Amino acid sequence: MAAPGSYNLEIYQGDTFKVTVRLRSRNADGSLGAYLDLTGCTAKAQIRSTEASDTVIAEFVTEILDQTATPGGVKLSLTHGVTAALAPTSAAGELWDMQITFADGTVTTYLRGGVKITAEVTR
């Protein structure tokens, strides 16, 4: 697999955060291929301050979606309580990535990027 795709996140502090991503393969020429069949897979995604940090700032709740209705679909979410505890950043100051574990035990990181957290006003 090539390097993970880049996908930056913007989270508003104190809001419930949800995003659905759909993963696709790459053809030999680099163009997008078919949606991945994630049947039997699990997903894991975390936010950390740096790649080397031992501290997990937040762990997403992940859900592999029905592969018939939404092939390649993974839903990531954070609760209001989790985002309320996040410290605001002026830019994409935190990092995240998402790994898929296949039924045969293969682990592949498909997405990574920065995370910008905007401070809430209403509390």
C-alpha positions in Angstrom: 0.0 0.0 0.0 1.1 3.5 -0.7 1.3 6.2 2.0 -2.0 7.0 3.7 -4.3 9.6 2.1 -4.4 13.0 3.7 -7.6 14.1 5.3 -7.6 17.1 7.7 -10.3 17.3 10.4 -11.9 20.4 11.9 -13.6 19.8 15.3 -15.7 22.4 17.1 -15.1 22.1 20.8 -18.1 20.9 22.8 -20.0 19.6 19.7 -20.7 16.0 18.9 -18.4 15.2 16.0 -19.3 12.7 13.2 -17.8 12.1 9.8 -18.2 9.2 7.3 -15.3 8.3 5.1 -15.4 5.9 2.1 -12.2 4.1 1.3 -11.2 3.1 -2.2 -8.3 1.2 -3.7 -5.8 2.7 -6.1 -5.3 1.5 -9.6 -1.8 0.9 -11.0 -1.9 4.2 -12.8 -2.8 6.0 -9.5 -6.4 6.6 -10.3 -9.2 5.7 -7.8 -10.4 2.1 -8.0 -13.2 0.3 -6.4 -14.5 0.9 -2.9 -12.9 -1.5 -0.4 -15.0 -4.3 1.0 -14.6 -3.9 4.7 -16.8 -6.8 5.7 -15.3 -8.4 8.8 -12.9 -5.5 9.4 -12.5 -3.3 12.4 -11.3 0.4 12.4 -9.3 2.3 15.0 -8.6 6.1 14.9 -6.9 8.3 17.5 -5.8 11.9 17.9 -2.3 12.6 19.4 -0.1 15.7 19.6 2.7 14.1 17.6 3.4 10.7 16.0 5.7 9.8 18.8 3.4 10.9 21.7 2.4 8.1 24.1 -0.7 10.2 25.1 -3.9 9.7 23.3 -5.8 13.0 23.2 -9.0 11.4 21.9 -10.0 8.0 20.5 -12.8 8.0 17.9 -15.7 5.6 18.2 -15.6 3.8 14.8 -18.2 1.9 12.9 -17.8 -0.1 9.8 -20.9 0.6 7.8 -23.1 -1.9 6.0 -20.9 -2.7 3.0 -23.9 -3.4 0.7 -25.4 0.1 1.3 -22.1 2.0 1.8 -19.2 0.1 0.4 -15.9 1.2 1.9 -17.8 3.2 4.6 -16.4 4.0 8.0 -18.1 6.4 10.5 -15.9 8.2 13.0 -17.4 10.0 16.0 -16.6 11.8 19.2 -19.1 12.6 21.9 -19.9 16.1 23.2 -18.0 15.3 26.4 -14.8 14.2 24.5 -14.7 17.3 22.3 -15.5 19.6 25.2 -12.3 18.4 26.8 -10.1 19.1 23.7 -7.8 22.2 23.9 -8.4 24.6 21.0 -5.6 25.0 18.4 -4.9 27.9 16.1 -4.2 25.6 13.2 -4.1 21.9 12.5 -2.0 21.4 15.7 -2.9 17.8 16.5 -2.6 14.7 14.4 -4.9 11.8 13.7 -4.9 8.6 11.6 -7.1 5.6 11.0 -6.1 2.0 10.7 -8.2 -0.8 9.3 -7.7 -4.4 10.6 -8.7 -7.1 8.1 -10.1 -10.5 9.1 -6.7 -12.1 8.3 -4.9 -9.7 10.8 -3.5 -7.3 8.2 -3.4 -3.8 9.5 -3.3 -0.9 7.1 -3.4 2.9 7.8 -5.6 4.5 5.1 -6.0 8.1 6.3 -4.0 10.6 8.3 -4.0 14.4 8.8 -4.1 17.4 11.0 -6.8 18.3 13.5 -7.9 21.9 14.1 -10.0 22.4 17.2 -12.0 25.6 17.4 -13.0 27.0 20.8 -16.6 26.9 21.7 -18.4 30.1 22.8 -21.6 28.7 24.2 -21.1 26.4 27.2 
